[in-house]
Amino acid sequence: MFRKLIKLMSQKAGLTVLSLLVQVAIIIFVVMLASAYAQWIFVIFEALGVLICLYIVSRDMNPNYKLSWCVLILALPAFGGLLYLFIGRQHTPRRIRRRLKNASDASQVLLNYTNAELVRTRGELNPTGSTCADLVLNAASYPIYANTATKYYPLGDMFFPDMIADLKQAKRFIFMEYFIIDVGEVWNEIEQVLIERANAGVDVKLIYDDVGSMFTLPKKVINRLRSGGVQALPFNKITASFDMRLNNRSHRKITVIDGEIAYTGGNNIADEYANKRNKFGHWKDTHMRFTGDAVWSFSAMFLAFWHILSPEELVYRDYLAKPDVTAQGYVQPLSSGPGRNDHLIESAFINLISTAKDHVYITTPYLILDNETQTALINAAHAGVDVRILIPNIPDKKIVYLATRSFVPVLMKAGVKVYTYTPGFVHAKMMMVDDERAFIGTCNMDYRSFYLHYECGALLYNVDTIPAMKTDFLSTLEVSHELTYEEVSDVTAITRLARAILRLFAPLL
């Protein structure tokens, strides 16, 4: 046991946890030390708390996120204020912000280039007639592509074999970016392929999030990848310091192969996503394969992040392929995150919900809503739109799940139908609207995805896989439990109090 503890503390994850514990201990020590001068120290901390709250209120961020921190700071001035300074700030170092802007500008030139190549008139610029396509195009210049074929995977069990087969055929380059990479049967096979392709002269680049993969991707594995020719870099690297940077994580899941094939969806790289390990019952997740013109946007997203992590000089145009694909409908890949494209995906969600005429079907593991999204769902239900939301039955994070359940009664009261996935945990992030429009990607319906993390996905317009997504959703409801209003509202006073507290601090979860 002692040896295991020493081994853990010698690893980065252990050092990071130790650093966090030291910071908490310092906060407690300072508060206890200050108790001897309680009156004056109290005044100082109150004043500091007020100043921090004024700073938070002045920031351009979600009002609910501001409220949560302000209540915590004013209720516990010493602890709350210091906690915000250490881990609460939506902070990205200036150097990273500058490189991210440069990368964004560089990729924007090529995104605009593809726009110029794909369209000639304003009518062709938005062939779908969708205001959502206009919103994303005008806000962030993400192009709308024709000539993009799609394949939908209702389970990770089906997705991983196809992706591995495609990786084995890579000839020019492989880009992979994932929030969680966990060593196991699935990763071991992927790792072997990446090293084999790198040894064959393929340019293999891998980005893993330094928090998401902290406890699951050992340093020896990273060293093995690099020794095998794979360029592997952490996103927003955590250091054992007083600036933990727990926010602004890359929650994106992207694979690009030769500029001709791309994948995105809810699956990280771990055995539970392929149901090879049962942590929370049956794991329901979805993914999509893209071939054709829209693959370029996923390449541009990846290259923008690679630019901020590596000093390597990139010629972006070298990664632009010209695949010959003909397919029905239009695809619009997009990414959002703190900064330039802040809450872009949430804005797209609200637009899709607000313009629905017949139905809105949603799958999400977490349902922690701000006022704008909640109002859009309620208004759609009041307008007679069939709104159905699928959430897990077995939670992976119990407190977050309790917060999710706290949002259910007000939605159901308006007529929204909410289902729990009886076999286990649903991790898929999808939305289908009126058989014409859909979203699939990495973004949960919660504050963390909308405001604190980098996310990605694709909007689909009249694409021929939308019916398959709808069929899968409806068949999943057949093995799920539809909650009743009495079931979610008939609770004890203690539960009501707990829900109120969780709603208040939901943006911090």
C-alpha positions in Angstrom: 0.0 0.0 0.0 2.8 2.4 1.0 4.7 1.6 -2.3 1.5 2.3 -4.3 1.1 5.6 -2.6 4.7 6.6 -3.3 4.3 5.6 -6.9 1.1 7.6 -7.3 2.7 10.7 -5.7 5.7 10.4 -8.1 3.3 10.6 -11.1 1.9 13.8 -12.5 -1.6 13.0 -11.4 -0.5 12.5 -7.8 1.6 15.7 -7.9 -1.4 17.7 -9.2 -3.7 16.3 -6.5 -1.1 17.0 -3.9 -0.8 20.6 -5.2 -4.5 21.1 -4.9 -4.6 19.7 -1.4 -1.7 22.0 -0.4 -3.7 24.9 -1.7 -6.8 24.0 0.2 -4.6 23.5 3.3 -3.1 26.9 2.9 -6.5 28.4 2.6 -7.6 26.7 5.8 -4.4 27.7 7.6 -4.7 31.3 6.6 -8.3 31.4 7.9 -7.3 29.8 11.2 -4.3 32.0 11.6 -6.4 35.0 10.9 -8.9 34.1 13.6 -6.7 35.8 16.2 -7.4 39.0 14.4 -10.9 38.0 13.5 -12.5 41.5 13.4 -10.0 43.2 11.1 -9.4 40.1 9.0 -13.2 39.6 8.5 -13.4 43.2 7.2 -10.5 42.7 4.9 -11.9 39.4 3.5 -15.4 41.0 3.1 -13.9 43.8 1.1 -11.8 41.4 -1.0 -14.9 39.3 -1.6 -16.9 42.3 -2.8 -14.0 43.3 -5.1 -13.8 39.8 -6.6 -17.6 39.8 -7.0 -17.5 43.2 -8.8 -14.8 41.7 -11.1 -16.9 38.6 -11.8 -20.0 40.7 -12.5 -18.0 42.9 -15.0 -16.9 39.8 -17.0 -18.6 38.7 -20.2 -19.8 35.3 -18.9 -23.0 33.5 -18.2 -25.1 35.2 -15.5 -25.8 32.0 -13.7 -22.1 31.2 -13.5 -21.6 34.7 -12.0 -24.4 34.2 -9.5 -23.0 30.9 -8.3 -19.6 32.3 -7.5 -20.9 35.5 -6.0 -23.1 33.7 -3.6 -20.3 31.3 -2.6 -17.8 34.2 -2.1 -20.2 36.5 -0.2 -21.4 33.6 2.0 -17.8 32.4 2.7 -15.6 35.4 2.0 -12.3 33.9 3.0 -12.7 30.4 1.5 -14.8 31.4 -1.5 -12.7 34.3 -2.6 -9.4 32.4 -2.4 -11.0 29.3 -4.1 -12.1 31.5 -7.0 -8.6 33.0 -7.4 -7.0 29.5 -7.4 -9.4 27.4 -9.5 -12.5 29.4 -10.5 -11.2 31.8 -13.1 -11.9 31.1 -16.8 -8.3 31.7 -17.4 -6.1 30.9 -20.4 -2.5 32.3 -20.2 -1.8 35.3 -22.5 0.8 33.4 -24.5 -1.8 30.6 -25.3 -4.5 33.2 -26.1 -2.1 34.9 -28.5 -1.1 31.6 -30.3 -4.7 30.5 -30.4 -5.8 33.8 -32.1 -2.9 33.4 -34.6 -3.9 29.9 -35.3 -7.6 30.8 -35.6 -6.7 33.6 -38.0 -4.6 31.2 -40.1 -7.3 28.5 -40.3 -9.9 31.2 -40.9 -8.2 32.1 -44.2 -8.5 28.6 -45.4 -12.1 28.2 -44.2 -12.9 31.3 -46.2 -11.0 29.9 -49.1 -13.2 26.8 -49.0 -16.2 29.0 -48.8 -15.1 30.8 -51.9 -14.5 27.5 -53.7 -17.8 26.0 -52.7 -20.2 28.9 -53.2 -20.7 31.6 -55.8 -23.9 33.5 -54.7 -25.6 34.2 -51.4 -28.3 31.7 -52.3 -25.7 29.0 -52.7 -24.0 30.1 -49.5 -27.0 28.7 -47.5 -28.7 26.2 -49.7 -30.5 24.8 -46.7 -32.6 27.9 -46.1 -31.8 27.4 -42.4 -31.3 30.3 -40.0 -29.1 28.0 -37.9 -26.7 27.6 -40.9 -26.7 31.4 -41.3 -26.0 31.9 -37.6 -23.0 29.7 -37.5 -21.6 31.0 -40.8 -22.0 34.6 -39.8 -20.8 34.2 -36.2 -17.7 32.0 -36.9 -17.4 31.5 -40.7 -17.8 27.8 -40.6 -18.6 26.7 -44.1 -21.6 24.7 -45.2 -20.5 21.8 -47.4 -22.3 19.7 -50.0 -20.6 16.5 -51.3 -20.1 14.9 -47.9 -21.2 11.4 -47.1 -22.0 10.3 -43.6 -22.2 7.1 -41.6 -24.0 6.9 -38.3 -22.9 4.6 -35.4 -25.5 4.0 -32.7 -22.8 2.4 -30.4 -19.1 2.7 -29.8 -19.0 -1.1 -30.3 -19.7 -0.4 -34.0 -17.6 2.8 -34.3 -14.2 1.6 -33.1 -13.7 -1.2 -35.6 -14.3 1.1 -38.6 -12.1 3.8 -37.3 -9.2 1.4 -36.6 -9.6 0.0 -40.1 -9.4 3.5 -41.6 -6.3 4.3 -39.5 -4.6 1.2 -40.9 -5.1 2.6 -44.4 -3.6 6.1 -43.7 -1.0 7.2 -46.2 -0.3 10.9 -45.6 -1.4 12.0 -42.1 -3.5 11.1 -39.0 -4.9 13.8 -36.6 -6.4 12.6 -33.3 -7.7 14.8 -30.5 -9.5 13.3 -27.4 -10.5 14.4 -24.0 -10.0 10.9 -22.4 -7.5 8.3 -23.6 -7.6 5.3 -21.2 -5.2 2.4 -21.6 -7.1 -0.9 -22.3 -8.1 -3.2 -25.1 -9.4 -0.5 -27.4 -6.4 1.9 -26.9 -3.8 -0.8 -27.1 -5.0 -1.7 -30.6 -5.1 2.0 -31.7 -1.6 2.7 -30.2 -0.1 -0.2 -32.2 -1.7 1.2 -35.4 -0.5 4.7 -34.8 3.1 3.6 -34.2 3.0 1.3 -37.2 1.7 4.1 -39.5 4.3 6.6 -38.1 7.1 4.1 -38.8 5.7 3.8 -42.4 6.2 7.6 -42.8 2.7 8.8 -42.0 2.5 12.1 -40.1 0.8 11.1 -36.9 -0.3 13.9 -34.5 -2.1 13.3 -31.2 -3.6 15.8 -28.8 -4.9 14.6 -25.4 -6.4 16.8 -22.7 -4.1 17.0 -19.7 -7.0 16.8 -17.2 -9.2 14.4 -19.0 -6.4 11.9 -19.4 -4.5 12.7 -16.2 -5.3 9.4 -14.4 -5.7 7.2 -17.5 -2.8 7.9 -19.8 0.5 7.0 -18.1 3.7 8.8 -18.9 5.3 5.6 -20.1 2.6 5.3 -22.8 3.2 8.8 -24.0 7.0 8.1 -24.1 6.3 4.9 -26.0 4.3 6.8 -28.6 6.9 9.5 -29.0 9.7 6.8 -29.4 7.5 5.2 -32.1 7.4 8.4 -34.1 4.0 9.7 -32.9 3.8 13.4 -32.1 1.8 13.5 -28.8 1.1 16.7 -27.0 -1.1 17.6 -24.0 -3.7 20.4 -24.3 -3.7 23.2 -21.7 -1.0 21.4 -19.6 -1.6 21.3 -15.9 1.3 22.2 -13.6 1.7 21.8 -9.9 1.2 25.5 -9.2 -1.3 27.9 -7.7 -3.0 28.3 -11.1 -4.7 25.0 -11.6 -6.5 25.9 -14.9 -9.2 23.2 -14.4 -11.4 25.0 -16.9 -10.8 25.6 -20.6 -10.3 21.9 -21.3 -10.5 20.3 -24.8 -13.5 18.1 -24.6 -13.4 17.6 -28.4 -13.2 14.2 -30.1 -11.7 14.4 -33.6 -10.0 11.9 -35.9 -8.9 13.0 -39.4 -7.3 10.6 -41.9 -5.5 11.9 -45.0 -7.9 14.8 -45.2 -10.5 12.4 -46.7 -12.1 10.9 -43.6 -13.2 12.4 -40.3 -14.9 11.2 -37.2 -16.6 13.0 -34.3 -19.2 12.2 -31.7 -19.4 11.3 -28.0 -16.9 8.5 -27.8 -13.6 8.9 -26.0 -11.0 6.2 -26.3 -11.7 3.8 -23.4 -13.0 0.2 -23.1 -16.3 1.3 -21.5 -17.2 3.2 -24.7 -17.1 -0.1 -26.6 -18.8 -2.0 -23.7 -15.7 -4.0 -23.1 -15.9 -2.9 -19.5 -19.2 -2.2 -17.6 -18.7 0.7 -15.2 -22.3 2.0 -15.3 -24.3 -0.6 -17.0 -24.6 -0.6 -20.8 -22.8 2.4 -22.3 -24.9 4.1 -25.0 -22.8 6.5 -27.2 -22.9 7.6 -30.8 -20.4 8.7 -33.4 -20.4 9.8 -37.1 -18.0 9.2 -40.0 -17.6 11.9 -42.7 -16.0 11.6 -46.1 -15.9 14.5 -48.6 -15.6 18.2 -48.5 -16.6 18.8 -44.8 -13.5 16.9 -43.6 -11.5 20.0 -44.2 -13.2 21.9 -41.3 -12.2 19.1 -38.9 -8.6 19.4 -40.2 -8.7 23.2 -39.6 -10.0 22.7 -36.1 -7.2 20.3 -35.2 -4.5 22.4 -36.8 -5.6 25.5 -34.9 -5.0 23.7 -31.6 -1.7 22.1 -32.8 -0.4 25.5 -33.6 -0.7 26.7 -30.0 0.9 23.5 -28.7 3.9 23.1 -31.0 6.5 25.4 -32.5 6.3 23.4 -35.7 5.7 25.6 -38.8 2.6 24.4 -40.5 1.6 24.9 -44.1 -2.1 24.4 -43.7 -2.8 24.0 -47.4 -0.7 20.9 -47.5 -3.5 19.1 -45.5 -6.3 20.2 -47.8 -7.5 17.2 -49.8 -10.0 17.1 -52.7 -12.0 14.0 -52.2 -14.5 13.1 -55.0 -17.8 12.4 -53.1 -21.4 13.0 -54.0 -24.0 12.8 -51.3 -27.4 14.1 -50.2 -27.8 17.2 -48.0 -25.3 19.5 -46.4 -22.9 19.3 -43.4 -21.6 22.2 -41.3 -18.8 21.2 -38.8 -18.3 23.7 -36.0 -16.3 24.2 -32.8 -16.9 26.4 -29.8 -15.1 27.4 -26.6 -13.9 30.2 -24.4 -12.9 33.1 -26.6 -13.9 33.9 -30.2 -16.6 31.2 -30.6 -17.8 31.3 -27.1 -21.1 29.3 -26.6 -21.6 29.0 -30.4 -22.9 25.5 -30.1 -25.4 26.5 -27.5 -26.6 29.3 -29.8 -27.1 26.7 -32.5 -29.0 24.5 -30.1 -31.3 27.3 -29.2 -31.9 28.2 -32.8 -32.7 24.6 -33.7 -35.2 24.3 -30.8 -36.8 27.6 -31.4 -37.4 26.9 -35.1 -38.8 23.4 -34.7 -42.3 22.8 -36.0 -42.9 19.1 -35.3 -40.4 17.5 -33.0 -37.1 17.9 -31.1 -35.3 14.8 -29.9 -32.3 15.2 -27.6 -29.8 12.8 -26.0 -27.5 14.1 -23.3 -25.7 12.6 -20.3 -26.1 15.9 -18.3 -29.0 18.3 -18.4 -27.9 21.4 -16.5 -29.5 24.3 -18.3 -29.2 28.0 -18.3 -32.2 30.2 -18.6 -31.9 30.7 -22.4 -31.9 27.0 -23.3 -34.5 26.1 -20.7 -36.8 28.8 -22.0 -36.3 27.6 -25.6 -37.3 24.0 -24.6 -40.4 25.2 -22.7 -41.5 27.6 -25.4 -41.2 24.8 -28.0 -43.3 22.4 -25.9 -45.9 25.1 -25.3 -46.1 25.6 -29.1 -47.1 22.0 -29.5 -43.7 20.7 -30.6 -43.0 17.1 -29.4 -39.9 17.6 -27.2 -38.3 14.4 -25.8 -35.0 14.2 -23.9 -33.1 11.0 -23.1 -30.8 11.1 -20.0 -29.0 8.2 -18.1 -30.6 5.9 -15.6 -27.3 5.0 -14.0 -25.2 8.1 -13.3 -21.4 8.3 -13.7 -21.3 11.4 -11.4 -24.0 11.3 -8.7 -24.0 14.9 -7.7 -24.2 16.1 -11.3 -27.0 13.6 -11.9 -28.9 15.0 -9.0 -28.5 18.4 -10.5 -29.8 17.0 -13.8 -32.9 15.6 -12.2 -33.5 19.0 -10.5 -34.2 20.5 -14.0 -36.7 17.8 -15.0 -39.9 18.9 -13.2 -40.1 22.4 -14.7 -39.5 21.0 -18.2 -42.1 18.2 -17.7 -44.6 20.7 -16.3 -44.4 22.5 -19.7 -45.0 19.3 -21.6 -41.4 18.1 -22.3 -41.1 14.3 -22.1 -38.0 13.0 -20.3 -36.8 9.4 -20.4 -34.1 7.5 -18.5 -32.0 4.9 -20.3 -32.9 1.8 -18.3 -29.9 -0.4 -19.4 -27.3 2.0 -18.0 -25.5 5.2 -19.0 -26.2 7.3 -22.1 -23.2 9.4 -23.1 -24.4 10.5 -26.6 -24.8 14.1 -27.5 -27.3 14.5 -30.3 -30.3 16.6 -31.4 -32.8 15.9 -34.2 -35.3 18.4 -35.4 -38.2 17.8 -37.8 -36.5 15.1 -39.8 -34.5 17.8 -41.6 -31.8 19.1 -39.2 -29.6 17.4 -36.6 -26.5 17.8 -34.5 -24.0 15.2 -33.4 -20.8 16.0 -31.5 -19.2 16.3 -28.1 -21.2 19.1 -26.4 -23.3 18.2 -23.4 -26.3 20.3 -22.4 -24.6 21.9 -19.4 -22.7 25.0 -18.4 -19.3 23.3 -18.6 -19.7 22.3 -22.3 -21.4 25.6 -23.2 -19.1 28.0 -21.5 -16.0 26.5 -20.0 -14.7 23.8 -22.4 -13.8 23.5 -26.1 -16.3 21.4 -28.0 -17.0 20.4 -31.6 -19.6 18.7 -33.7 -21.5 18.9 -37.0 -24.8 20.3 -38.0 -26.6 18.2 -40.6 -29.2 19.5 -43.0 -31.3 17.0 -45.0 -28.5 14.4 -44.7 -29.6 10.9 -45.5 -28.4 9.6 -42.1 -30.8 11.7 -40.1 -33.6 9.0 -40.4 -31.2 6.5 -39.0 -30.4 8.8 -36.0 -34.2 9.2 -35.4 -34.9 5.5 -35.7 -32.1 4.7 -33.2 -33.5 7.4 -30.8 -37.0 6.0 -30.9 -35.9 2.4 -30.5 -33.8 3.4 -27.5 -36.8 5.0 -25.9 -38.5 1.6 -26.1 -36.0 0.2 -23.6 -36.1 3.4 -21.5 -38.4 4.7 -18.7 -40.6 7.7 -19.3 -40.6 9.8 -16.2 -44.0 11.1 -14.9 -44.5 14.5 -13.3 -45.7 12.9 -10.1 -42.6 10.8 -10.0 -40.2 13.8 -10.2 -42.2 16.3 -8.2 -43.5 14.2 -5.2 -40.3 14.6 -3.1 -39.5 15.4 0.5 -38.6 18.9 1.8 -35.0 17.8 2.2 -34.9 16.8 -1.5 -36.4 20.1 -2.5 -33.8 22.0 -0.5 -31.0 19.9 -2.1 -32.4 20.5 -5.5 -32.5 24.3 -4.9 -28.9 24.3 -3.7 -27.8 22.2 -6.7 -29.6 24.5 -9.1 -27.8 27.5 -7.5 -24.3 25.9 -7.8 -25.0 23.9 -11.0 -22.7 26.1 -13.2 -19.7 25.0 -10.9 -20.3 21.3 -11.3 
